[in-house]
Amino acid sequence: MSVITVEELSKVYPVAVKEPGFSGTLRHFFNRTYRQVKAVQKVSFQIEPGEVVGFLGPNGAGKTTTLKMLTGLIYPSSGRVEVVGHNPFLREPEFLKKITLLMGQKQQLIWDLPALDSLRINAEVYGISDADFHRRVGELTEMLSLEEKLTQPVRKLSLGERMKAELLAALLHQPKVLFLDEPTLGLDVNAQVKVREFLRTYNDHYGATVLLTSHYMADITALCPRVLLIYAGELIYDGSLEGLLDRFAPYREVKIELAQPCPREKLSAYGEVEAVEGCMVRLLVQREQLTRTVAQILAELEVTDLTITDPPIEEVIGRVFLTGSVQ
């Protein structure tokens, strides 16, 4: 049985339209007109127990709106949602105990108090016993390497330590479903790695289901075997990372080291020139033309080294969003 089921989910916002000037203000006040903004359009997917799924899309694509509908924070315009057997929009206590929503740009810890005090408040809200509270805080503190940090005021923690404490607060009630919206936002590389390692360990240990949005592709490639790709409110891809490359990147990246520099115009005859730095060249070559093109390069250019790889996943997705070529 699926943990999350989404069928034809849509959200349309009415946005007031105001003309400039005094007359426009008067008309806006007495006879307001609206335009309809389609934030999410007929999105459907299912997520099974224990899956870690990446939710990708550019700013304004509908990711956060979808997460808010899945957690019951906003009501959809149409469609059906079921999360751990509940209708999220009823906001039933049993449902709220099974999920958590962590947004990297928001905080729930009280700024001037030690994190431990905020955790005690969370424990009371969720009805967690003292014994369970101490056991869970101990387990999560060890997993997050937060020893001796929870008794310090939140404002004195580093950004990475604060994010870990936010994770601890969000997971104290041991939710079955984690909705994570940019959990590594603003963290340095080392802190990002530690948060990813914790999420992987938590998923393995508790079998939690995770839906993760991030602009850091390292988060997705490290944690998410499956990705959902949303563009202009529409779900355009649901599958593996490898399948994403096959669908949206019908080319391979060819890196060449030449014995001597070659004009960019000449290199363009072999494929799309991504970069030229002295004798180092990066080309994009269509997959079906790869064998013939590589043979031609080796025959016509003085090559000292040649490497063929798939293009970086962030470049693939960036091209999709930049060009709008989603078919």
CORVENMO-V878963 format. One record per backbone hydrogen bond with DSSP energy under -0.5 kcal/mol. CO is the residue of the C=O (numbers start at 0). NH is the residue of the N-H. E is the energy in kcal/mol with one decimal. If there is no record, write none. Layout:
co: (CO	CO)
nh: (NH	NH)
e: (E	E)
This chain:
co: (2	3	4	5	6	8	9	9	10	10	12	12	14	15	16	19	20	21	22	23	24	25	26	32	34	34	35	36	36	39	39	42	44	46	46	47	50	50	51	52	53	53	54	55	57	60	61	62	63	64	65	66	67	67	68	77	79	81	82	85	85	86	87	91	91	92	94	94	95	97	97	99	100	101	101	102	109	109	110	112	113	113	114	115	116	117	118	119	120	121	122	123	128	129	130	131	132	133	134	135	136	137	138	139	140	140	141	145	145	148	149	151	152	153	157	158	159	160	161	162	163	164	165	166	167	168	170	175	176	176	177	177	178	178	179	179	180	181	183	187	188	189	190	191	192	193	194	195	196	197	198	199	200	201	202	208	209	209	210	211	212	214	215	215	216	217	218	219	222	224	225	226	227	227	228	228	230	232	233	233	236	238	239	240	241	242	243	244	248	249	251	251	252	252	253	253	254	255	255	256	256	262	263	265	266	266	270	271	271	274	276	278	279	280	281	281	282	282	283	284	285	286	288	289	290	291	292	293	294	295	296	300	301	304	306	308	311	311	312	313	314	315	316	317	318	319	323)
nh: (83	46	81	44	79	42	76	77	38	39	14	36	34	17	32	23	24	25	26	27	28	29	30	16	14	36	37	12	38	10	41	8	5	2	3	50	52	209	225	211	55	227	213	229	60	232	65	66	67	68	69	70	72	73	71	9	6	4	85	82	87	89	90	94	95	96	97	98	98	175	176	178	102	103	180	105	112	153	154	153	116	117	118	119	120	121	122	123	124	125	127	126	132	133	134	135	136	137	138	139	140	141	142	143	144	145	144	148	149	151	115	114	155	156	161	162	163	164	165	166	167	168	169	170	171	171	173	208	99	178	179	210	101	180	181	212	103	184	186	191	192	193	194	195	196	197	198	199	200	201	202	203	204	205	206	177	52	211	179	54	181	216	218	219	220	221	222	223	224	240	53	238	55	229	235	236	233	40	230	235	228	226	243	244	245	246	247	248	250	286	253	284	254	308	255	282	306	257	280	303	304	266	267	268	269	270	272	273	283	281	279	257	276	255	273	274	253	284	271	251	288	289	292	293	294	295	296	297	298	299	300	302	258	256	254	252	314	315	316	317	318	319	320	321	322	323	325)
e: (-3.1	-2.3	-2.3	-1.6	-2.5	-2.6	-2.2	-1.5	-1.7	-1.7	-0.6	-3.0	-2.5	-0.5	-0.6	-0.6	-1.8	-2.3	-2.5	-2.3	-1.9	-2.5	-2.9	-2.7	-3.0	-0.6	-0.6	-2.8	-1.1	-2.3	-0.5	-2.8	-2.7	-2.0	-1.9	-1.8	-0.5	-2.9	-0.9	-2.9	-0.6	-3.2	-0.5	-3.0	-1.9	-1.5	-2.1	-2.3	-2.4	-1.7	-2.4	-1.5	-2.3	-1.2	-0.8	-2.5	-2.8	-2.7	-2.0	-2.4	-0.8	-1.8	-1.4	-0.5	-2.3	-1.7	-1.5	-0.6	-0.5	-1.8	-2.1	-2.8	-0.5	-0.5	-3.5	-2.1	-1.0	-0.5	-1.9	-2.0	-1.2	-1.1	-2.2	-1.9	-1.7	-2.3	-2.3	-1.9	-2.3	-2.3	-2.9	-0.7	-2.8	-2.5	-2.0	-3.0	-2.7	-2.0	-2.3	-2.9	-2.5	-1.8	-2.2	-2.3	-0.7	-2.3	-0.6	-2.3	-0.7	-1.4	-2.5	-1.2	-1.9	-1.7	-2.8	-2.3	-2.0	-2.3	-2.3	-2.2	-2.4	-2.4	-2.3	-1.5	-0.7	-0.5	-2.1	-2.8	-1.4	-0.5	-0.7	-2.8	-2.7	-0.6	-0.7	-2.9	-3.4	-1.4	-1.9	-2.5	-2.2	-2.0	-2.3	-2.4	-2.5	-2.2	-2.5	-2.4	-2.3	-3.0	-2.3	-2.2	-2.6	-2.8	-1.8	-3.3	-2.9	-0.5	-2.6	-3.5	-2.2	-0.8	-1.3	-1.0	-2.9	-1.8	-1.5	-2.8	-0.7	-1.1	-2.6	-2.1	-3.2	-0.5	-2.9	-1.2	-2.1	-3.5	-2.9	-0.7	-2.7	-3.3	-1.6	-1.6	-2.0	-2.2	-2.7	-2.1	-1.4	-1.8	-0.6	-2.5	-0.6	-2.6	-0.5	-2.7	-2.7	-0.5	-2.7	-3.2	-1.5	-1.8	-1.8	-1.3	-2.1	-0.5	-0.5	-0.7	-2.4	-2.6	-2.2	-2.6	-2.9	-2.8	-2.8	-1.4	-2.9	-0.5	-2.4	-2.8	-1.2	-1.2	-2.6	-2.8	-2.1	-2.0	-2.6	-2.5	-1.7	-2.2	-2.5	-1.3	-2.6	-2.9	-3.1	-3.4	-0.8	-1.8	-2.3	-2.2	-2.2	-1.8	-2.3	-2.3	-2.5	-1.8	-1.6)
